[in-house]
Amino acid sequence: SSWSLDIGPFSEDELQSLPSDGSWCLLLNDLEKHVPEFMDVLNLFDHFPRWRVADVQASISSDGGSVGAHSDQFDVFLIQGTGRKRWSIS
């Protein structure tokens, strides 16, 4: 399947027109810079060296949406919100 990368910010119309076929995933970065309460989440990890903690991110996707297989250059701590997701770590 093909994929594309679109970098926001996105208008409300763009978000409302996301495909209905379950093929999208929206990543939000630097949440603590835009919503001060997310700094409380970062503070939970203040015992780690600061260089190991990048930011608070959120992934929102439709059923079947995914960021796909990838590797990160930083540590990742995941919190599952609502919904169901099949996570795989290799």
C-alpha positions in Angstrom: 0.0 0.0 0.0 1.2 3.5 -0.6 1.4 6.2 2.1 2.1 9.9 2.3 3.4 12.3 4.9 1.7 15.6 5.4 3.0 18.0 7.9 0.6 20.4 9.7 -0.8 22.4 11.2 -4.1 21.2 9.6 -7.3 23.0 9.2 -10.5 21.6 10.7 -11.7 20.9 7.1 -8.6 18.9 6.4 -9.1 16.8 9.6 -12.8 16.3 8.8 -11.9 15.0 5.3 -9.5 12.2 6.5 -10.2 9.0 4.6 -13.0 6.8 5.9 -11.2 3.6 4.9 -9.2 3.4 8.1 -5.9 4.3 6.5 -4.8 7.3 8.5 -2.8 8.0 11.6 -2.2 11.5 13.1 0.9 12.1 15.2 1.0 15.1 17.5 4.4 16.2 18.8 5.5 18.6 21.6 2.2 18.4 23.4 3.7 19.8 26.6 4.6 23.1 24.7 1.0 23.6 23.7 -0.9 22.2 26.7 0.9 23.0 29.9 -0.7 20.0 31.8 1.3 17.6 29.7 4.4 18.9 31.4 3.1 16.8 34.4 3.5 13.7 32.2 7.1 14.7 31.4 7.9 15.3 35.1 7.0 11.6 35.8 10.2 10.8 34.0 12.5 13.3 35.6 14.7 10.6 37.0 15.9 9.8 33.5 18.7 11.9 32.0 17.0 14.8 30.1 18.7 13.8 26.8 16.7 10.5 26.8 13.3 12.3 27.0 12.2 14.1 23.9 8.6 15.3 24.3 5.0 14.1 24.9 3.5 12.8 21.7 0.1 11.4 20.9 -1.0 9.1 18.1 -4.6 9.2 16.9 -5.7 6.8 14.3 -8.8 5.2 12.7 -9.4 1.5 12.9 -6.6 -0.1 10.9 -4.5 3.1 10.9 -0.9 2.8 11.9 2.5 4.5 11.8 3.8 1.2 10.4 6.9 -0.7 11.3 9.8 1.6 12.3 12.5 2.2 14.8 13.0 5.2 17.0 16.2 7.0 17.9 14.9 7.7 21.4 13.2 5.8 24.3 9.4 5.4 23.9 7.0 4.9 26.8 3.5 4.1 25.6 0.2 4.7 27.3 -2.9 3.2 25.6 -5.8 5.6 25.8 -9.3 4.5 24.6 -9.8 2.0 21.9 -7.9 -1.1 20.9 -4.6 -1.4 19.2 -2.3 -4.3 18.5 1.2 -3.3 19.6 4.3 -5.1 18.4 7.8 -4.6 19.6 10.8 -6.2 18.0 
